[in-house]
Every structure is written in structure tokens, then in C-alpha cells.
Amino acid sequence: MGETRTHRPVLLVMAAFSRYPEALDWGRARAEAEFGPLVLESPRMPFEQTKFYERSMGSGLEKTLWAFKSLMDPLELPTIKLATNDWEQAYQREHEWPESRPLNLDPGYITEAKLVLATTKDRDHRLYLGNGIFGEVTLYYHAGNWCARPWTYPDYQQPAYHEFFDQCRKYLREQYHRGDDATASPRPPRRSLNAKD
């Protein structure tokens, strides 16, 4: 019989994309207010691998990746995804952009072995995490490299993303080495948000 163990804290990461630089700034400020400061941030990169989002978000999208200084309990991921969904809606209400979804926020986490993303969409390769949220292993780490699965989004197969996740994994391992794997995770985000928050 296998021995059960408590999962070590993991590194909270988030992808944000929009055609509006100020939307990305707003998303970063909102996320840092809830989860604390970033420890890593990628450059803003053209998001051109798919046209799927053009109808709701427009063209000329840019994407950036964030990693947060404080580690988190992986069980918090569904709550975080629900919160970022609320933030997207709050931003849309507060601003008069023509797009129905001017900001997209995708949270996930990194362990030493994988990148997990949260989603509201069920597929055969996704596991239910609770509260209408599913988890997907988008990348796995093997022999010193990030590796894709058949379902991995095209942008997450790009070298620039893998370089960022290399930095994330290195930071996570440094925290484990320092004994910070027992540190408190980010406080759970509030679910009820409005323009006055």
C-alpha cells in the first residue's frame, strides 16, 4: 500500500493576454494585490499562434507570463481560476472597449515535473478539480527539457515559453533548497469583486 504525503507548495504562474497594454497592466496590479509581488515576468510577446480569440478579443494580441514570489497550495488553483474569471468580467465592465473579452487571464502552477493550467473546459485528458474547474498538464519536464503533449497549445511549445518556465523551475527549486517549501501560500482570492474593489 502506498504512503500518502502532503503535496509540497508549488509556484503560481499566470498568463495574460490582450490587445491593450493598459489591460495587461491592470491584470498585473490586480494579481499582485491578491498574491503578492512577481518574482519573474516575461517580455510581452505577439500572440499569433491561433486566431481562436480574435472574435472575442480582437487582433494584435500580446501575451505575457508572470510567476509570483510566494509559493501556493496546489489545491487553491480552482479558487484562483474562479477569481481570475471574475477579474476579467470586472475589467470588461469598467472599460468601454469594443471587445467582449478585452483581457484573458490563465492561472496555473509549476512543480519540478510539470506545468498545470486551470480551465473551465472538460476534455478527455483533463481532471476535474472542483467548482467547475479542470486541470491540464500542459508541459512536463524530462531530461532537462520542457516537453509537449499532443494537446499542448502551440504557444506553450515555443522556446521563449520554455526559457521562462526554466527560470520558474529554478526559482522553485531554490525555495525548496532554502527550506521555504513550508512557507504560507498566497491568501485565497476574493470571489466577489466589483468596480470599487
Biotite code that builds the C-alpha atoms (Angstrom):
import biotite.structure as struc

atoms = struc.array([
    struc.Atom([0.000, 0.000, 0.000], chain_id="A", res_id=1, res_name="MET", atom_name="CA", element="C"),
    struc.Atom([1.357, 3.385, -0.951], chain_id="A", res_id=2, res_name="GLY", atom_name="CA", element="C"),
    struc.Atom([2.067, 6.050, 1.637], chain_id="A", res_id=3, res_name="GLU", atom_name="CA", element="C"),
    struc.Atom([0.135, 9.307, 1.285], chain_id="A", res_id=4, res_name="THR", atom_name="CA", element="C"),
    struc.Atom([2.016, 12.571, 1.572], chain_id="A", res_id=5, res_name="ARG", atom_name="CA", element="C"),
    struc.Atom([1.120, 16.220, 1.675], chain_id="A", res_id=6, res_name="THR", atom_name="CA", element="C"),
    struc.Atom([1.971, 17.933, -1.613], chain_id="A", res_id=7, res_name="HIS", atom_name="CA", element="C"),
    struc.Atom([4.736, 20.489, -1.434], chain_id="A", res_id=8, res_name="ARG", atom_name="CA", element="C"),
    struc.Atom([3.791, 24.086, -2.220], chain_id="A", res_id=9, res_name="PRO", atom_name="CA", element="C"),
    struc.Atom([4.055, 24.964, -5.892], chain_id="A", res_id=10, res_name="VAL", atom_name="CA", element="C"),
    struc.Atom([4.843, 28.077, -7.912], chain_id="A", res_id=11, res_name="LEU", atom_name="CA", element="C"),
    struc.Atom([1.850, 30.127, -9.022], chain_id="A", res_id=12, res_name="LEU", atom_name="CA", element="C"),
    struc.Atom([2.152, 31.280, -12.631], chain_id="A", res_id=13, res_name="VAL", atom_name="CA", element="C"),
    struc.Atom([-0.255, 33.218, -14.805], chain_id="A", res_id=14, res_name="MET", atom_name="CA", element="C"),
    struc.Atom([-0.519, 34.008, -18.499], chain_id="A", res_id=15, res_name="ALA", atom_name="CA", element="C"),
    struc.Atom([-2.214, 37.253, -19.504], chain_id="A", res_id=16, res_name="ALA", atom_name="CA", element="C"),
    struc.Atom([-3.047, 38.441, -22.989], chain_id="A", res_id=17, res_name="PHE", atom_name="CA", element="C"),
    struc.Atom([-4.839, 41.369, -24.554], chain_id="A", res_id=18, res_name="SER", atom_name="CA", element="C"),
    struc.Atom([-4.533, 43.853, -27.403], chain_id="A", res_id=19, res_name="ARG", atom_name="CA", element="C"),
    struc.Atom([-4.437, 46.661, -24.827], chain_id="A", res_id=20, res_name="TYR", atom_name="CA", element="C"),
    struc.Atom([-1.230, 47.308, -22.836], chain_id="A", res_id=21, res_name="PRO", atom_name="CA", element="C"),
    struc.Atom([-3.261, 49.003, -20.106], chain_id="A", res_id=22, res_name="GLU", atom_name="CA", element="C"),
    struc.Atom([-5.325, 45.832, -19.699], chain_id="A", res_id=23, res_name="ALA", atom_name="CA", element="C"),
    struc.Atom([-2.174, 43.830, -19.020], chain_id="A", res_id=24, res_name="LEU", atom_name="CA", element="C"),
    struc.Atom([-1.062, 46.492, -16.536], chain_id="A", res_id=25, res_name="ASP", atom_name="CA", element="C"),
    struc.Atom([-4.444, 46.271, -14.799], chain_id="A", res_id=26, res_name="TRP", atom_name="CA", element="C"),
    struc.Atom([-4.261, 42.478, -14.656], chain_id="A", res_id=27, res_name="GLY", atom_name="CA", element="C"),
    struc.Atom([-0.801, 42.557, -13.146], chain_id="A", res_id=28, res_name="ARG", atom_name="CA", element="C"),
    struc.Atom([-1.830, 45.088, -10.493], chain_id="A", res_id=29, res_name="ALA", atom_name="CA", element="C"),
    struc.Atom([-4.918, 43.052, -9.622], chain_id="A", res_id=30, res_name="ARG", atom_name="CA", element="C"),
    struc.Atom([-2.948, 39.824, -9.354], chain_id="A", res_id=31, res_name="ALA", atom_name="CA", element="C"),
    struc.Atom([-0.180, 41.362, -7.256], chain_id="A", res_id=32, res_name="GLU", atom_name="CA", element="C"),
    struc.Atom([-2.768, 42.865, -4.911], chain_id="A", res_id=33, res_name="ALA", atom_name="CA", element="C"),
    struc.Atom([-4.080, 39.353, -4.237], chain_id="A", res_id=34, res_name="GLU", atom_name="CA", element="C"),
    struc.Atom([-0.987, 37.162, -4.428], chain_id="A", res_id=35, res_name="PHE", atom_name="CA", element="C"),
    struc.Atom([1.930, 39.449, -3.682], chain_id="A", res_id=36, res_name="GLY", atom_name="CA", element="C"),
    struc.Atom([4.797, 40.598, -5.891], chain_id="A", res_id=37, res_name="PRO", atom_name="CA", element="C"),
    struc.Atom([6.033, 38.912, -9.010], chain_id="A", res_id=38, res_name="LEU", atom_name="CA", element="C"),
    struc.Atom([9.375, 37.192, -8.946], chain_id="A", res_id=39, res_name="VAL", atom_name="CA", element="C"),
    struc.Atom([9.542, 36.665, -12.719], chain_id="A", res_id=40, res_name="LEU", atom_name="CA", element="C"),
    struc.Atom([7.896, 38.347, -15.711], chain_id="A", res_id=41, res_name="GLU", atom_name="CA", element="C"),
    struc.Atom([8.364, 37.570, -19.387], chain_id="A", res_id=42, res_name="SER", atom_name="CA", element="C"),
    struc.Atom([8.514, 40.179, -22.148], chain_id="A", res_id=43, res_name="PRO", atom_name="CA", element="C"),
    struc.Atom([5.217, 40.879, -23.876], chain_id="A", res_id=44, res_name="ARG", atom_name="CA", element="C"),
    struc.Atom([5.170, 38.589, -26.889], chain_id="A", res_id=45, res_name="MET", atom_name="CA", element="C"),
    struc.Atom([2.971, 38.615, -30.003], chain_id="A", res_id=46, res_name="PRO", atom_name="CA", element="C"),
    struc.Atom([0.237, 36.001, -29.620], chain_id="A", res_id=47, res_name="PHE", atom_name="CA", element="C"),
    struc.Atom([-0.111, 34.816, -33.214], chain_id="A", res_id=48, res_name="GLU", atom_name="CA", element="C"),
    struc.Atom([-0.288, 31.024, -32.943], chain_id="A", res_id=49, res_name="GLN", atom_name="CA", element="C"),
    struc.Atom([-4.087, 30.923, -33.230], chain_id="A", res_id=50, res_name="THR", atom_name="CA", element="C"),
    struc.Atom([-6.951, 33.127, -34.414], chain_id="A", res_id=51, res_name="LYS", atom_name="CA", element="C"),
    struc.Atom([-9.382, 31.467, -31.999], chain_id="A", res_id=52, res_name="PHE", atom_name="CA", element="C"),
    struc.Atom([-9.608, 34.513, -29.734], chain_id="A", res_id=53, res_name="TYR", atom_name="CA", element="C"),
    struc.Atom([-9.926, 37.221, -32.392], chain_id="A", res_id=54, res_name="GLU", atom_name="CA", element="C"),
    struc.Atom([-13.721, 37.247, -32.348], chain_id="A", res_id=55, res_name="ARG", atom_name="CA", element="C"),
    struc.Atom([-13.923, 37.994, -28.620], chain_id="A", res_id=56, res_name="SER", atom_name="CA", element="C"),
    struc.Atom([-10.599, 39.784, -28.079], chain_id="A", res_id=57, res_name="MET", atom_name="CA", element="C"),
    struc.Atom([-9.661, 41.378, -31.395], chain_id="A", res_id=58, res_name="GLY", atom_name="CA", element="C"),
    struc.Atom([-6.379, 41.140, -33.301], chain_id="A", res_id=59, res_name="SER", atom_name="CA", element="C"),
    struc.Atom([-2.851, 42.215, -32.442], chain_id="A", res_id=60, res_name="GLY", atom_name="CA", element="C"),
    struc.Atom([-2.836, 40.345, -29.148], chain_id="A", res_id=61, res_name="LEU", atom_name="CA", element="C"),
    struc.Atom([0.183, 40.315, -26.868], chain_id="A", res_id=62, res_name="GLU", atom_name="CA", element="C"),
    struc.Atom([0.859, 37.762, -24.153], chain_id="A", res_id=63, res_name="LYS", atom_name="CA", element="C"),
    struc.Atom([2.981, 37.898, -21.029], chain_id="A", res_id=64, res_name="THR", atom_name="CA", element="C"),
    struc.Atom([3.808, 35.343, -18.339], chain_id="A", res_id=65, res_name="LEU", atom_name="CA", element="C"),
    struc.Atom([4.087, 36.004, -14.607], chain_id="A", res_id=66, res_name="TRP", atom_name="CA", element="C"),
    struc.Atom([5.388, 33.997, -11.662], chain_id="A", res_id=67, res_name="ALA", atom_name="CA", element="C"),
    struc.Atom([4.717, 35.000, -8.074], chain_id="A", res_id=68, res_name="PHE", atom_name="CA", element="C"),
    struc.Atom([7.225, 35.144, -5.245], chain_id="A", res_id=69, res_name="LYS", atom_name="CA", element="C"),
    struc.Atom([5.121, 33.268, -2.665], chain_id="A", res_id=70, res_name="SER", atom_name="CA", element="C"),
    struc.Atom([4.504, 29.574, -3.158], chain_id="A", res_id=71, res_name="LEU", atom_name="CA", element="C"),
    struc.Atom([0.956, 28.200, -3.077], chain_id="A", res_id=72, res_name="MET", atom_name="CA", element="C"),
    struc.Atom([-1.014, 25.111, -2.148], chain_id="A", res_id=73, res_name="ASP", atom_name="CA", element="C"),
    struc.Atom([-1.991, 23.399, -5.428], chain_id="A", res_id=74, res_name="PRO", atom_name="CA", element="C"),
    struc.Atom([-5.482, 22.818, -4.010], chain_id="A", res_id=75, res_name="LEU", atom_name="CA", element="C"),
    struc.Atom([-6.082, 26.573, -4.342], chain_id="A", res_id=76, res_name="GLU", atom_name="CA", element="C"),
    struc.Atom([-5.941, 26.510, -8.143], chain_id="A", res_id=77, res_name="LEU", atom_name="CA", element="C"),
    struc.Atom([-9.726, 26.222, -8.746], chain_id="A", res_id=78, res_name="PRO", atom_name="CA", element="C"),
    struc.Atom([-10.411, 29.187, -6.452], chain_id="A", res_id=79, res_name="THR", atom_name="CA", element="C"),
    struc.Atom([-7.736, 31.217, -8.204], chain_id="A", res_id=80, res_name="ILE", atom_name="CA", element="C"),
    struc.Atom([-9.204, 30.406, -11.628], chain_id="A", res_id=81, res_name="LYS", atom_name="CA", element="C"),
    struc.Atom([-12.678, 31.440, -10.486], chain_id="A", res_id=82, res_name="LEU", atom_name="CA", element="C"),
    struc.Atom([-11.220, 34.700, -9.196], chain_id="A", res_id=83, res_name="ALA", atom_name="CA", element="C"),
    struc.Atom([-9.407, 35.485, -12.455], chain_id="A", res_id=84, res_name="THR", atom_name="CA", element="C"),
    struc.Atom([-12.654, 34.843, -14.334], chain_id="A", res_id=85, res_name="ASN", atom_name="CA", element="C"),
    struc.Atom([-14.290, 37.431, -12.058], chain_id="A", res_id=86, res_name="ASP", atom_name="CA", element="C"),
    struc.Atom([-11.450, 39.872, -12.697], chain_id="A", res_id=87, res_name="TRP", atom_name="CA", element="C"),
    struc.Atom([-11.868, 39.541, -16.459], chain_id="A", res_id=88, res_name="GLU", atom_name="CA", element="C"),
    struc.Atom([-15.555, 40.386, -16.121], chain_id="A", res_id=89, res_name="GLN", atom_name="CA", element="C"),
    struc.Atom([-14.817, 43.284, -13.770], chain_id="A", res_id=90, res_name="ALA", atom_name="CA", element="C"),
    struc.Atom([-12.315, 44.740, -16.233], chain_id="A", res_id=91, res_name="TYR", atom_name="CA", element="C"),
    struc.Atom([-14.776, 44.418, -19.108], chain_id="A", res_id=92, res_name="GLN", atom_name="CA", element="C"),
    struc.Atom([-17.460, 46.247, -17.094], chain_id="A", res_id=93, res_name="ARG", atom_name="CA", element="C"),
    struc.Atom([-15.115, 49.047, -16.043], chain_id="A", res_id=94, res_name="GLU", atom_name="CA", element="C"),
    struc.Atom([-13.810, 49.855, -19.538], chain_id="A", res_id=95, res_name="HIS", atom_name="CA", element="C"),
    struc.Atom([-15.524, 50.717, -22.799], chain_id="A", res_id=96, res_name="GLU", atom_name="CA", element="C"),
    struc.Atom([-13.555, 48.532, -25.169], chain_id="A", res_id=97, res_name="TRP", atom_name="CA", element="C"),
    struc.Atom([-15.484, 47.139, -28.164], chain_id="A", res_id=98, res_name="PRO", atom_name="CA", element="C"),
    struc.Atom([-14.351, 43.557, -27.490], chain_id="A", res_id=99, res_name="GLU", atom_name="CA", element="C"),
    struc.Atom([-16.440, 41.269, -25.296], chain_id="A", res_id=100, res_name="SER", atom_name="CA", element="C"),
    struc.Atom([-13.289, 39.947, -23.610], chain_id="A", res_id=101, res_name="ARG", atom_name="CA", element="C"),
    struc.Atom([-10.567, 42.599, -23.568], chain_id="A", res_id=102, res_name="PRO", atom_name="CA", element="C"),
    struc.Atom([-8.447, 40.693, -21.040], chain_id="A", res_id=103, res_name="LEU", atom_name="CA", element="C"),
    struc.Atom([-7.666, 36.978, -20.672], chain_id="A", res_id=104, res_name="ASN", atom_name="CA", element="C"),
    struc.Atom([-6.016, 35.595, -17.523], chain_id="A", res_id=105, res_name="LEU", atom_name="CA", element="C"),
    struc.Atom([-4.910, 31.958, -17.302], chain_id="A", res_id=106, res_name="ASP", atom_name="CA", element="C"),
    struc.Atom([-3.539, 30.790, -13.939], chain_id="A", res_id=107, res_name="PRO", atom_name="CA", element="C"),
    struc.Atom([-1.633, 27.601, -13.305], chain_id="A", res_id=108, res_name="GLY", atom_name="CA", element="C"),
    struc.Atom([1.281, 26.275, -11.341], chain_id="A", res_id=109, res_name="TYR", atom_name="CA", element="C"),
    struc.Atom([4.700, 24.736, -11.800], chain_id="A", res_id=110, res_name="ILE", atom_name="CA", element="C"),
    struc.Atom([6.199, 21.798, -9.949], chain_id="A", res_id=111, res_name="THR", atom_name="CA", element="C"),
    struc.Atom([9.595, 20.276, -10.576], chain_id="A", res_id=112, res_name="GLU", atom_name="CA", element="C"),
    struc.Atom([7.907, 17.873, -13.002], chain_id="A", res_id=113, res_name="ALA", atom_name="CA", element="C"),
    struc.Atom([5.143, 19.737, -14.806], chain_id="A", res_id=114, res_name="LYS", atom_name="CA", element="C"),
    struc.Atom([3.156, 22.831, -15.722], chain_id="A", res_id=115, res_name="LEU", atom_name="CA", element="C"),
    struc.Atom([-0.532, 22.600, -14.818], chain_id="A", res_id=116, res_name="VAL", atom_name="CA", element="C"),
    struc.Atom([-3.112, 25.035, -16.212], chain_id="A", res_id=117, res_name="LEU", atom_name="CA", element="C"),
    struc.Atom([-6.661, 25.588, -14.994], chain_id="A", res_id=118, res_name="ALA", atom_name="CA", element="C"),
    struc.Atom([-9.615, 25.645, -17.390], chain_id="A", res_id=119, res_name="THR", atom_name="CA", element="C"),
    struc.Atom([-13.407, 25.571, -17.353], chain_id="A", res_id=120, res_name="THR", atom_name="CA", element="C"),
    struc.Atom([-13.490, 23.235, -20.369], chain_id="A", res_id=121, res_name="LYS", atom_name="CA", element="C"),
    struc.Atom([-13.587, 19.462, -19.933], chain_id="A", res_id=122, res_name="ASP", atom_name="CA", element="C"),
    struc.Atom([-11.623, 17.211, -22.279], chain_id="A", res_id=123, res_name="ARG", atom_name="CA", element="C"),
    struc.Atom([-10.572, 13.573, -22.168], chain_id="A", res_id=124, res_name="ASP", atom_name="CA", element="C"),
    struc.Atom([-7.106, 14.451, -20.845], chain_id="A", res_id=125, res_name="HIS", atom_name="CA", element="C"),
    struc.Atom([-8.240, 16.848, -18.093], chain_id="A", res_id=126, res_name="ARG", atom_name="CA", element="C"),
    struc.Atom([-9.060, 16.050, -14.479], chain_id="A", res_id=127, res_name="LEU", atom_name="CA", element="C"),
    struc.Atom([-11.847, 17.698, -12.518], chain_id="A", res_id=128, res_name="TYR", atom_name="CA", element="C"),
    struc.Atom([-10.538, 19.827, -9.649], chain_id="A", res_id=129, res_name="LEU", atom_name="CA", element="C"),
    struc.Atom([-13.845, 21.084, -8.256], chain_id="A", res_id=130, res_name="GLY", atom_name="CA", element="C"),
    struc.Atom([-16.133, 24.124, -8.569], chain_id="A", res_id=131, res_name="ASN", atom_name="CA", element="C"),
    struc.Atom([-16.402, 23.715, -12.338], chain_id="A", res_id=132, res_name="GLY", atom_name="CA", element="C"),
    struc.Atom([-12.641, 23.855, -12.895], chain_id="A", res_id=133, res_name="ILE", atom_name="CA", element="C"),
    struc.Atom([-10.429, 21.266, -14.599], chain_id="A", res_id=134, res_name="PHE", atom_name="CA", element="C"),
    struc.Atom([-6.669, 20.855, -14.579], chain_id="A", res_id=135, res_name="GLY", atom_name="CA", element="C"),
    struc.Atom([-4.424, 20.050, -17.528], chain_id="A", res_id=136, res_name="GLU", atom_name="CA", element="C"),
    struc.Atom([-0.769, 19.010, -17.554], chain_id="A", res_id=137, res_name="VAL", atom_name="CA", element="C"),
    struc.Atom([0.255, 21.263, -20.427], chain_id="A", res_id=138, res_name="THR", atom_name="CA", element="C"),
    struc.Atom([4.007, 20.587, -20.264], chain_id="A", res_id=139, res_name="LEU", atom_name="CA", element="C"),
    struc.Atom([6.134, 18.023, -18.472], chain_id="A", res_id=140, res_name="TYR", atom_name="CA", element="C"),
    struc.Atom([9.818, 18.203, -17.589], chain_id="A", res_id=141, res_name="TYR", atom_name="CA", element="C"),
    struc.Atom([12.039, 15.366, -18.778], chain_id="A", res_id=142, res_name="HIS", atom_name="CA", element="C"),
    struc.Atom([15.809, 15.026, -19.237], chain_id="A", res_id=143, res_name="ALA", atom_name="CA", element="C"),
    struc.Atom([16.402, 18.732, -18.746], chain_id="A", res_id=144, res_name="GLY", atom_name="CA", element="C"),
    struc.Atom([13.726, 19.945, -21.149], chain_id="A", res_id=145, res_name="ASN", atom_name="CA", element="C"),
    struc.Atom([10.096, 21.002, -21.172], chain_id="A", res_id=146, res_name="TRP", atom_name="CA", element="C"),
    struc.Atom([8.131, 18.584, -23.353], chain_id="A", res_id=147, res_name="CYS", atom_name="CA", element="C"),
    struc.Atom([4.759, 18.984, -25.034], chain_id="A", res_id=148, res_name="ALA", atom_name="CA", element="C"),
    struc.Atom([1.783, 16.659, -25.077], chain_id="A", res_id=149, res_name="ARG", atom_name="CA", element="C"),
    struc.Atom([-0.429, 16.159, -28.152], chain_id="A", res_id=150, res_name="PRO", atom_name="CA", element="C"),
    struc.Atom([-2.874, 18.678, -26.670], chain_id="A", res_id=151, res_name="TRP", atom_name="CA", element="C"),
    struc.Atom([-0.323, 21.339, -25.683], chain_id="A", res_id=152, res_name="THR", atom_name="CA", element="C"),
    struc.Atom([-1.262, 24.777, -27.005], chain_id="A", res_id=153, res_name="TYR", atom_name="CA", element="C"),
    struc.Atom([1.062, 25.931, -29.818], chain_id="A", res_id=154, res_name="PRO", atom_name="CA", element="C"),
    struc.Atom([2.321, 28.975, -27.930], chain_id="A", res_id=155, res_name="ASP", atom_name="CA", element="C"),
    struc.Atom([3.349, 26.814, -24.975], chain_id="A", res_id=156, res_name="TYR", atom_name="CA", element="C"),
    struc.Atom([5.575, 24.857, -27.339], chain_id="A", res_id=157, res_name="GLN", atom_name="CA", element="C"),
    struc.Atom([7.666, 27.939, -28.148], chain_id="A", res_id=158, res_name="GLN", atom_name="CA", element="C"),
    struc.Atom([11.279, 28.199, -26.876], chain_id="A", res_id=159, res_name="PRO", atom_name="CA", element="C"),
    struc.Atom([10.602, 31.576, -25.238], chain_id="A", res_id=160, res_name="ALA", atom_name="CA", element="C"),
    struc.Atom([7.953, 29.994, -23.026], chain_id="A", res_id=161, res_name="TYR", atom_name="CA", element="C"),
    struc.Atom([10.223, 27.105, -22.106], chain_id="A", res_id=162, res_name="HIS", atom_name="CA", element="C"),
    struc.Atom([13.005, 29.526, -21.187], chain_id="A", res_id=163, res_name="GLU", atom_name="CA", element="C"),
    struc.Atom([10.634, 31.352, -18.853], chain_id="A", res_id=164, res_name="PHE", atom_name="CA", element="C"),
    struc.Atom([9.466, 28.104, -17.269], chain_id="A", res_id=165, res_name="PHE", atom_name="CA", element="C"),
    struc.Atom([13.106, 27.071, -16.831], chain_id="A", res_id=166, res_name="ASP", atom_name="CA", element="C"),
    struc.Atom([13.574, 30.192, -14.721], chain_id="A", res_id=167, res_name="GLN", atom_name="CA", element="C"),
    struc.Atom([10.411, 29.368, -12.794], chain_id="A", res_id=168, res_name="CYS", atom_name="CA", element="C"),
    struc.Atom([11.544, 25.836, -12.072], chain_id="A", res_id=169, res_name="ARG", atom_name="CA", element="C"),
    struc.Atom([14.966, 27.073, -10.978], chain_id="A", res_id=170, res_name="LYS", atom_name="CA", element="C"),
    struc.Atom([13.355, 29.550, -8.580], chain_id="A", res_id=171, res_name="TYR", atom_name="CA", element="C"),
    struc.Atom([11.070, 26.860, -7.162], chain_id="A", res_id=172, res_name="LEU", atom_name="CA", element="C"),
    struc.Atom([13.971, 24.513, -6.545], chain_id="A", res_id=173, res_name="ARG", atom_name="CA", element="C"),
    struc.Atom([15.881, 27.315, -4.830], chain_id="A", res_id=174, res_name="GLU", atom_name="CA", element="C"),
    struc.Atom([12.957, 27.811, -2.448], chain_id="A", res_id=175, res_name="GLN", atom_name="CA", element="C"),
    struc.Atom([12.887, 24.093, -1.683], chain_id="A", res_id=176, res_name="TYR", atom_name="CA", element="C"),
    struc.Atom([16.641, 24.111, -1.069], chain_id="A", res_id=177, res_name="HIS", atom_name="CA", element="C"),
    struc.Atom([16.273, 27.032, 1.343], chain_id="A", res_id=178, res_name="ARG", atom_name="CA", element="C"),
    struc.Atom([13.541, 25.179, 3.199], chain_id="A", res_id=179, res_name="GLY", atom_name="CA", element="C"),
    struc.Atom([10.821, 27.556, 2.041], chain_id="A", res_id=180, res_name="ASP", atom_name="CA", element="C"),
    struc.Atom([8.583, 24.717, 0.865], chain_id="A", res_id=181, res_name="ASP", atom_name="CA", element="C"),
    struc.Atom([6.734, 25.042, 4.156], chain_id="A", res_id=182, res_name="ALA", atom_name="CA", element="C"),
    struc.Atom([6.017, 28.755, 3.719], chain_id="A", res_id=183, res_name="THR", atom_name="CA", element="C"),
    struc.Atom([2.474, 30.052, 3.712], chain_id="A", res_id=184, res_name="ALA", atom_name="CA", element="C"),
    struc.Atom([0.863, 30.160, 0.302], chain_id="A", res_id=185, res_name="SER", atom_name="CA", element="C"),
    struc.Atom([-0.845, 33.276, -1.126], chain_id="A", res_id=186, res_name="PRO", atom_name="CA", element="C"),
    struc.Atom([-4.090, 34.158, 0.584], chain_id="A", res_id=187, res_name="ARG", atom_name="CA", element="C"),
    struc.Atom([-7.165, 32.823, -1.216], chain_id="A", res_id=188, res_name="PRO", atom_name="CA", element="C"),
    struc.Atom([-8.566, 35.450, -3.590], chain_id="A", res_id=189, res_name="PRO", atom_name="CA", element="C"),
    struc.Atom([-11.903, 37.080, -3.016], chain_id="A", res_id=190, res_name="ARG", atom_name="CA", element="C"),
    struc.Atom([-14.695, 35.809, -5.244], chain_id="A", res_id=191, res_name="ARG", atom_name="CA", element="C"),
    struc.Atom([-16.930, 38.861, -5.069], chain_id="A", res_id=192, res_name="SER", atom_name="CA", element="C"),
    struc.Atom([-15.350, 41.724, -6.983], chain_id="A", res_id=193, res_name="LEU", atom_name="CA", element="C"),
    struc.Atom([-16.718, 44.942, -8.391], chain_id="A", res_id=194, res_name="ASN", atom_name="CA", element="C"),
    struc.Atom([-15.524, 48.192, -9.894], chain_id="A", res_id=195, res_name="ALA", atom_name="CA", element="C"),
    struc.Atom([-14.913, 49.693, -6.446], chain_id="A", res_id=196, res_name="LYS", atom_name="CA", element="C"),
    struc.Atom([-12.577, 46.917, -5.268], chain_id="A", res_id=197, res_name="ASP", atom_name="CA", element="C"),
])
